[in-house]
Amino acid sequence: MDLYEIVPEYLFSVLVSKNKRLYVNSLFVLLDAFKTHLQISKDALVSMLIAALENEIISADLSDEALLENEYSLSGRAHFIVRKLKTNGWITIETESDFIDYVTLPNYSIKIIQTLFDITHISEQENFTYVYSTYSSLKTANENREPFEVYAALCDSVVRTEQLVKNLKSVYHGITAYNQQLLDLINVNTVLNLHYDRFRQEIAEKILRPLKIRDSVPKYKRPIEIFLKSWLVDDDLLNALADFSFHNGKYDSVEQCHEDIQKKIYYIIDTYEHLERDYINVIDQKNRAYTRATTQKIDYLLNSDQSVKGNLISVMKAISEEETAEAVLEMIQDSFELYELGYLSEESLYDRKKAVRHERVYDVKIEDESEELSVKARAAAIKLLNSKYSQRNVQAYVEKLFDGRSEVRSTEVDVADDEAYIMTMLAVAYAGDRESGYTIEIDESSVKKGRYEIPDIIFRKKVRS
């Protein structure tokens, strides 16, 4: 569906107008009213705008706006803002049976205003707990093994895992954006503000630190995998989950529900298996590079500062070095005198170190997999191989590669996804079987196919005598 079939065409015009800051702040007042009131009367909204933005409303240049005769006073200007937001589609106004005008917000308006608010306000509440939430919901469901609870926990875990990956990607790009901003800064205080006031609050303290301590992937990854793998080998549970999903109209057949449930389980397992390698380690490396660049930038700006302050810093650095101190002092002693200055304040007195109470963190008890569970897991894996990746399916895959020819080289094979890569490798494994209809010749070199690397192989069709 086209965006402007949902939102009015001129919705965003107030955000690029001469008084854009006034309108944005008015939208934030509107958002606050929405969060605290079920019904918002027009008069109440006008009063809120005046209370929060009185100075901005008075000083706003509305000469280009079509004000009505009664809209030049403070109250009139606030009424004009409400009328402007209604005209552009941010709000609608309805008159109820009590003859009072009430302001309502369309869904798109709520989402857009909330997004703008989130961009400009750093959240003080920690909400980056996707890993622990996944572990907690799976643990609770695993204790009862009720189909509804297990299915709900599985779906919730998929959503939280997707959100975790999305947030990690956002962190990576966020660090890159801060690094780019760093290149354009020419003032030390601005660099310090960017790093300590913004980066540390938005990225380091809010996301990176909890991810290493409370919401730790290494801490909860193993229990999460154990829960999910135990579900994979429990045929009764899988059948119950598939029936529950089917009766709730998720898919047209029980088989599709089975496939969807296994797909969800494997997605979570595979994501957590490679989360540290593909995301966390890369982000750590990016974070170290940004921190190093910030330090170098501050050092460069301090040393290249040509103001009086910068020159004094250069002189004091030269005096502090033993090799140059005497020569520098001889050069400057005729220009001005230097004195050593000290002072005593209340902060100079001894201050006893205060004990810090650390929150006790309990280790997560991890139960070793039983031998029976391992046997069932291997049986499930063999069952999967014998169905989707059976020798007959591999033979059909190779016949499709030949396409009427007697031989084909791996350089001609299209390895577009994981399944094609697995089938190609299985084709090599099955080539030595007497029942196979082909032989192979493997070169020592390898072939790069997209993100996959496979041996240089020649498949030759067997000639039946």
C-alpha positions as CSV (number, residue, x, y, z in Angstrom):
1,M,0.0,0.0,0.0
2,D,1.2,3.5,-0.8
3,L,2.3,5.6,2.2
4,Y,0.2,8.6,1.2
5,E,-2.9,6.4,1.0
6,I,-2.5,6.1,4.8
7,V,-1.1,9.5,5.9
8,P,-2.1,12.9,4.5
9,E,0.1,14.4,1.8
10,Y,1.0,17.5,3.8
11,L,1.5,15.8,7.1
12,F,5.2,16.6,7.3
13,S,5.0,20.2,6.1
14,V,5.0,21.5,9.6
15,L,8.3,19.8,10.3
16,V,10.1,21.8,7.6
17,S,8.3,25.1,8.1
18,K,9.8,28.3,9.6
19,N,8.3,27.4,13.0
20,K,9.2,23.7,12.9
21,R,10.7,23.6,16.4
22,L,7.4,25.0,17.8
23,Y,5.3,22.5,16.0
24,V,7.6,19.6,17.1
25,N,7.4,20.6,20.7
26,S,3.6,21.0,20.3
27,L,3.5,17.4,19.1
28,F,5.4,16.3,22.1
29,V,2.9,18.1,24.4
30,L,0.2,16.3,22.4
31,L,2.0,12.9,23.0
32,D,2.2,13.6,26.7
33,A,-1.5,14.4,26.8
34,F,-2.3,11.1,25.0
35,K,-0.3,9.1,27.5
36,T,-2.0,10.7,30.5
37,H,-5.6,11.1,29.4
38,L,-8.1,8.8,27.7
39,Q,-10.1,11.8,26.3
40,I,-8.4,15.0,25.4
41,S,-10.6,18.0,25.1
42,K,-9.6,20.8,22.7
43,D,-9.6,23.4,25.4
44,A,-7.5,21.2,27.7
45,L,-4.9,20.7,24.9
46,V,-4.8,24.5,24.4
47,S,-4.1,25.0,28.1
48,M,-1.3,22.4,28.0
49,L,0.3,24.1,25.1
50,I,0.3,27.5,26.8
51,A,1.6,26.0,30.1
52,A,4.5,24.2,28.3
53,L,5.4,26.5,25.4
54,E,4.2,30.0,26.4
55,N,7.5,31.8,25.5
56,E,7.9,29.9,22.2
57,I,4.3,30.6,21.2
58,I,4.7,34.4,22.0
59,S,8.0,34.7,20.1
60,A,7.0,32.6,17.1
61,D,6.9,34.5,13.8
62,L,3.5,33.7,12.4
63,S,3.5,36.5,9.8
64,D,3.3,33.9,6.9
65,E,0.4,32.1,8.5
66,A,-3.3,32.8,7.8
67,L,-4.3,33.7,11.4
68,L,-8.0,34.5,12.1
69,E,-9.0,37.7,13.8
70,N,-9.2,36.1,17.3
71,E,-5.9,34.2,16.9
72,Y,-3.3,37.0,17.7
73,S,-3.4,36.7,21.5
74,L,-1.5,33.9,23.4
75,S,-4.6,31.8,23.7
76,G,-5.5,32.5,20.0
77,R,-2.1,31.4,18.9
78,A,-2.4,28.2,20.8
79,H,-5.8,27.6,19.1
80,F,-4.1,28.3,15.8
81,I,-1.5,25.6,16.5
82,V,-4.3,23.1,17.2
83,R,-6.0,24.1,14.0
84,K,-2.8,23.8,12.1
85,L,-2.2,20.3,13.4
86,K,-5.8,19.3,12.4
87,T,-5.4,20.8,8.9
88,N,-2.2,18.8,8.2
89,G,-3.7,15.6,9.5
90,W,-1.9,15.1,12.8
91,I,-5.1,15.1,14.8
92,T,-8.9,15.0,14.3
93,I,-11.5,16.8,16.3
94,E,-14.9,15.3,17.1
95,T,-17.8,16.9,19.0
96,E,-19.3,14.4,21.5
97,S,-22.9,14.3,22.8
98,D,-21.8,16.7,25.6
99,F,-21.1,19.3,22.9
100,I,-17.4,19.4,23.9
101,D,-14.7,19.1,21.1
102,Y,-12.3,16.2,21.7
103,V,-8.9,15.7,20.1
104,T,-8.1,12.2,18.8
105,L,-4.9,10.9,17.3
106,P,-4.8,8.6,14.2
107,N,-2.5,5.5,14.7
108,Y,0.1,6.8,12.2
109,S,0.3,10.0,14.1
110,I,1.0,8.3,17.4
111,K,3.7,6.1,15.9
112,I,5.4,9.1,14.1
113,I,5.3,11.4,17.2
114,Q,6.7,8.6,19.4
115,T,9.5,8.0,17.0
116,L,10.4,11.7,16.9
117,F,10.3,11.7,20.7
118,D,12.5,8.6,21.0
119,I,15.1,10.2,18.7
120,T,15.4,13.3,20.8
121,H,15.1,11.8,24.3
122,I,17.5,9.3,25.7
123,S,15.6,6.6,27.6
124,E,16.6,6.4,31.3
125,Q,15.0,3.0,31.7
126,E,17.0,-0.1,30.7
127,N,15.1,-2.1,28.2
128,F,17.8,-4.2,26.5
129,T,17.0,-7.5,28.1
130,Y,16.1,-9.7,25.1
131,V,18.4,-12.5,26.1
132,Y,17.2,-12.9,29.7
133,S,13.6,-12.6,28.6
134,T,14.1,-15.4,26.0
135,Y,15.7,-17.6,28.6
136,S,13.0,-16.9,31.2
137,S,10.1,-17.6,29.0
138,L,11.6,-20.8,27.6
139,K,12.5,-22.0,31.1
140,T,9.0,-21.4,32.4
141,A,7.4,-23.1,29.4
142,N,9.8,-26.1,29.6
143,E,8.8,-26.8,33.3
144,N,5.1,-27.2,32.4
145,R,5.3,-28.3,28.7
146,E,1.7,-27.2,28.1
147,P,1.2,-26.7,24.3
148,F,-0.2,-23.2,24.7
149,E,2.6,-22.0,27.0
150,V,5.4,-23.7,24.9
151,Y,4.0,-22.3,21.7
152,A,3.6,-18.8,23.1
153,A,7.1,-18.9,24.6
154,L,8.5,-20.1,21.3
155,C,6.8,-17.3,19.3
156,D,7.8,-14.7,21.9
157,S,11.5,-15.9,21.8
158,V,11.5,-15.6,18.0
159,V,10.3,-12.0,18.2
160,R,12.8,-11.2,21.0
161,T,15.7,-12.8,19.1
162,E,14.8,-10.8,16.0
163,Q,14.7,-7.6,18.1
164,L,18.1,-8.5,19.6
165,V,19.7,-8.9,16.2
166,K,18.0,-5.7,15.0
167,N,19.3,-3.8,18.0
168,L,22.8,-5.1,17.6
169,K,22.8,-4.0,13.9
170,S,21.5,-0.6,15.1
171,V,24.3,-0.4,17.6
172,Y,26.9,-1.2,14.9
173,H,25.5,1.5,12.6
174,G,25.2,3.9,15.6
175,I,28.9,3.6,16.4
176,T,29.7,4.2,12.7
177,A,27.5,7.4,12.8
178,Y,29.3,8.7,15.9
179,N,32.6,8.0,14.2
180,Q,31.6,10.0,11.2
181,Q,30.4,12.9,13.4
182,L,33.8,12.8,15.1
183,L,35.5,13.7,11.8
184,D,33.7,17.1,11.6
185,L,34.3,18.3,15.1
186,I,36.9,21.0,15.7
187,N,36.4,21.7,19.4
188,V,37.6,19.6,22.3
189,N,34.5,20.3,24.5
190,T,32.3,19.2,21.6
191,V,34.2,16.0,21.3
192,L,33.9,15.3,25.0
193,N,30.2,16.1,24.9
194,L,29.7,13.7,22.0
195,H,31.6,10.9,23.7
196,Y,30.6,11.2,27.4
197,D,27.2,12.8,27.3
198,R,25.7,11.1,24.2
199,F,27.7,8.0,23.1
200,R,28.1,6.6,26.6
201,Q,24.4,7.2,27.5
202,E,22.9,6.0,24.3
203,I,25.2,3.2,23.4
204,A,27.8,2.2,26.1
205,E,25.7,2.4,29.3
206,K,22.3,1.6,27.8
207,I,23.2,-1.4,25.5
208,L,26.8,-2.5,25.5
209,R,27.4,-2.7,29.3
210,P,24.1,-4.7,30.1
211,L,24.9,-7.0,27.2
212,K,28.2,-7.9,28.9
213,I,26.9,-8.2,32.5
214,R,23.1,-8.7,33.1
215,D,21.8,-9.7,29.6
216,S,24.9,-11.8,28.8
217,V,24.7,-14.0,25.7
218,P,27.4,-16.5,26.9
219,K,25.6,-16.8,30.2
220,Y,22.2,-17.7,28.8
221,K,23.0,-19.2,25.4
222,R,23.6,-22.7,26.6
223,P,20.4,-23.1,28.7
224,I,18.4,-21.7,25.7
225,E,19.9,-24.2,23.4
226,I,19.2,-27.1,25.8
227,F,15.5,-26.2,26.2
228,L,15.0,-26.0,22.4
229,K,16.9,-29.1,21.5
230,S,14.9,-31.1,24.1
231,W,11.7,-30.0,22.4
232,L,13.1,-31.0,19.0
233,V,13.4,-34.7,20.0
234,D,10.0,-34.8,21.9
235,D,7.7,-36.0,19.1
236,D,4.6,-35.8,21.4
237,L,5.3,-32.2,22.2
238,L,6.0,-31.3,18.6
239,N,2.7,-32.9,17.5
240,A,0.8,-31.1,20.2
241,L,2.3,-27.8,19.2
242,A,1.5,-28.5,15.5
243,D,-2.1,-29.3,16.4
244,F,-2.4,-26.2,18.6
245,S,-1.0,-24.0,15.7
246,F,-3.3,-25.7,13.2
247,H,-6.5,-25.2,15.2
248,N,-5.6,-21.6,15.7
249,G,-5.6,-21.2,11.9
250,K,-1.9,-20.5,11.5
251,Y,-1.5,-22.7,8.4
252,D,-3.6,-24.8,6.1
253,S,-2.2,-28.2,7.2
254,V,-0.6,-29.9,10.2
255,E,2.5,-30.6,8.1
256,Q,3.0,-26.8,7.5
257,C,2.6,-26.2,11.2
258,H,5.3,-28.9,12.0
259,E,7.7,-27.2,9.5
260,D,7.0,-23.7,10.9
261,I,7.7,-24.9,14.5
262,Q,10.9,-26.6,13.6
263,K,11.9,-23.5,11.6
264,K,11.4,-21.3,14.6
265,I,13.4,-23.5,16.9
266,Y,16.3,-23.8,14.5
267,Y,16.3,-20.1,13.9
268,I,16.8,-19.3,17.6
269,I,19.5,-22.0,18.0
270,D,21.4,-20.9,14.9
271,T,21.2,-17.2,15.8
272,Y,22.5,-17.7,19.4
273,E,25.2,-20.1,18.1
274,H,26.7,-17.4,15.9
275,L,25.7,-14.3,17.8
276,E,29.1,-13.6,19.4
277,R,31.1,-14.2,16.2
278,D,28.8,-12.4,13.8
279,Y,27.6,-9.5,15.9
280,I,29.1,-9.0,19.4
281,N,32.8,-9.4,18.5
282,V,32.4,-7.2,15.5
283,I,30.7,-4.5,17.6
284,D,33.4,-4.7,20.2
285,Q,36.0,-4.2,17.6
286,K,34.1,-1.2,16.2
287,N,33.7,0.3,19.7
288,R,37.4,0.0,20.4
289,A,38.2,1.7,17.1
290,Y,35.8,4.5,17.9
291,T,37.2,5.0,21.4
292,R,40.7,5.1,20.0
293,A,39.7,7.6,17.4
294,T,38.1,9.8,20.1
295,T,41.3,9.8,22.1
296,Q,43.4,10.6,19.1
297,K,41.0,13.4,18.1
298,I,41.2,15.0,21.6
299,D,45.0,14.7,21.6
300,Y,45.2,16.3,18.1
301,L,42.9,19.2,19.0
302,L,44.8,20.0,22.2
303,N,48.1,20.0,20.4
304,S,46.9,22.0,17.4
305,D,45.0,24.6,19.4
306,Q,46.5,28.0,18.4
307,S,44.6,30.1,20.9
308,V,46.1,31.6,24.1
309,K,45.0,28.5,26.0
310,G,46.5,26.2,23.4
311,N,49.8,28.1,23.4
312,L,50.0,27.9,27.2
313,I,49.4,24.2,27.1
314,S,52.3,23.8,24.6
315,V,54.6,25.9,26.9
316,M,53.7,23.9,30.0
317,K,54.2,20.6,28.2
318,A,57.7,21.8,27.1
319,I,58.6,22.9,30.6
320,S,57.5,19.6,32.1
321,E,59.9,17.7,29.9
322,E,63.4,17.4,31.4
323,E,65.2,17.6,28.1
324,T,63.7,20.9,27.1
325,A,62.7,22.5,30.4
326,E,65.9,24.5,31.0
327,A,66.1,25.9,27.5
328,V,62.5,26.9,27.4
329,L,62.7,28.6,30.8
330,E,65.7,30.7,29.6
331,M,63.7,31.8,26.5
332,I,60.6,32.9,28.4
333,Q,62.0,34.3,31.7
334,D,62.3,37.8,30.2
335,S,58.7,37.8,28.9
336,F,56.8,36.7,32.0
337,E,57.3,35.1,35.4
338,L,56.0,31.7,36.4
339,Y,55.0,30.8,40.0
340,E,54.0,27.5,41.5
341,L,50.5,27.9,43.0
342,G,48.8,25.5,45.5
343,Y,45.6,25.7,47.6
344,L,43.9,23.8,50.3
345,S,40.2,23.2,50.3
346,E,37.7,20.9,52.1
347,E,38.1,18.4,49.2
348,S,41.8,18.1,50.1
349,L,41.0,16.4,53.4
350,Y,41.0,12.7,53.8
351,D,37.7,11.1,52.8
352,R,37.1,7.6,54.0
353,K,36.3,5.2,51.2
354,K,32.7,4.1,51.2
355,A,31.9,0.5,50.8
356,V,29.8,-0.3,47.8
357,R,27.2,-3.0,48.0
358,H,27.3,-5.2,45.0
359,E,24.2,-6.9,43.8
360,R,24.6,-10.7,44.1
361,V,24.4,-12.5,40.8
362,Y,23.4,-16.1,41.0
363,D,24.9,-18.5,38.5
364,V,22.5,-20.2,36.1
365,K,22.3,-23.9,36.9
366,I,22.9,-25.9,33.7
367,E,21.9,-29.5,33.6
368,D,24.1,-31.8,31.5
369,E,22.3,-33.4,28.6
370,S,21.4,-37.0,29.4
371,E,22.5,-39.9,27.2
372,E,18.9,-40.5,26.3
373,L,18.5,-36.9,25.0
374,S,21.7,-37.3,22.9
375,V,20.4,-40.5,21.3
376,K,17.1,-38.9,20.5
377,A,18.9,-35.8,19.1
378,R,21.0,-38.0,16.8
379,A,17.9,-40.0,15.7
380,A,16.1,-36.7,14.9
381,A,19.1,-35.6,12.8
382,I,19.2,-38.9,10.9
383,K,15.5,-38.7,10.3
384,L,16.0,-35.2,8.8
385,L,18.8,-36.3,6.6
386,N,16.9,-39.4,5.4
387,S,14.0,-37.2,4.3
388,K,15.1,-33.9,2.9
389,Y,18.7,-34.8,2.2
390,S,18.3,-38.5,1.2
391,Q,20.5,-40.1,-1.4
392,R,17.6,-40.1,-3.9
393,N,17.1,-36.4,-3.5
394,V,20.9,-35.8,-3.9
395,Q,20.9,-37.9,-7.1
396,A,18.1,-35.9,-8.5
397,Y,20.0,-32.7,-7.6
398,V,23.0,-33.9,-9.6
399,E,20.9,-35.0,-12.6
400,K,19.5,-31.5,-12.6
401,L,23.1,-30.1,-12.7
402,F,23.9,-32.3,-15.7
403,D,21.0,-30.9,-17.7
404,G,21.5,-33.4,-20.5
405,R,25.4,-33.1,-20.4
406,S,27.8,-35.9,-19.5
407,E,29.8,-33.8,-17.1
408,V,29.6,-30.5,-15.2
409,R,32.2,-28.5,-13.2
410,S,31.5,-26.8,-9.9
411,T,32.4,-23.5,-11.4
412,E,29.1,-23.8,-13.3
413,V,27.0,-24.7,-10.3
414,D,24.8,-22.0,-8.8
415,V,25.3,-22.1,-5.0
416,A,22.7,-19.5,-4.0
417,D,21.8,-20.6,-0.5
418,D,22.6,-23.0,2.3
419,E,20.5,-25.8,0.9
420,A,22.3,-25.7,-2.5
421,Y,25.7,-25.7,-0.6
422,I,24.6,-28.7,1.5
423,M,23.3,-30.7,-1.5
424,T,26.6,-30.0,-3.4
425,M,28.7,-31.3,-0.4
426,L,26.4,-34.4,0.0
427,A,26.8,-35.0,-3.7
428,V,30.5,-35.4,-3.1
429,A,29.9,-37.7,-0.1
430,Y,27.5,-40.0,-2.1
431,A,29.7,-40.1,-5.2
432,G,31.6,-43.2,-3.9
433,D,28.4,-45.2,-3.5
434,R,27.8,-48.0,-6.0
435,E,24.2,-46.9,-6.6
436,S,25.2,-43.4,-7.5
437,G,24.9,-42.5,-11.2
438,Y,28.0,-40.3,-11.4
439,T,31.7,-40.0,-10.4
440,I,33.7,-37.0,-9.3
441,E,37.2,-35.7,-9.8
442,I,38.4,-33.2,-7.1
443,D,41.1,-30.6,-7.8
444,E,43.3,-29.1,-5.1
445,S,42.0,-25.6,-5.8
446,S,38.7,-24.2,-4.6
447,V,35.9,-22.1,-6.1
448,K,34.3,-19.1,-4.5
449,K,30.5,-19.0,-5.0
450,G,29.1,-15.9,-3.3
451,R,29.7,-16.4,0.4
452,Y,30.5,-20.1,0.0
453,E,33.8,-21.7,-0.9
454,I,33.7,-25.2,-2.4
455,P,36.3,-27.5,-3.9
456,D,36.9,-27.5,-7.7
457,I,34.9,-30.6,-8.6
458,I,34.1,-32.3,-11.9
459,F,30.9,-34.4,-11.9
460,R,30.9,-37.1,-14.6
461,K,27.8,-39.2,-15.5
462,K,28.4,-42.9,-15.3
463,V,28.1,-44.9,-18.5
464,R,25.9,-47.9,-17.9
465,S,27.1,-51.0,-19.7
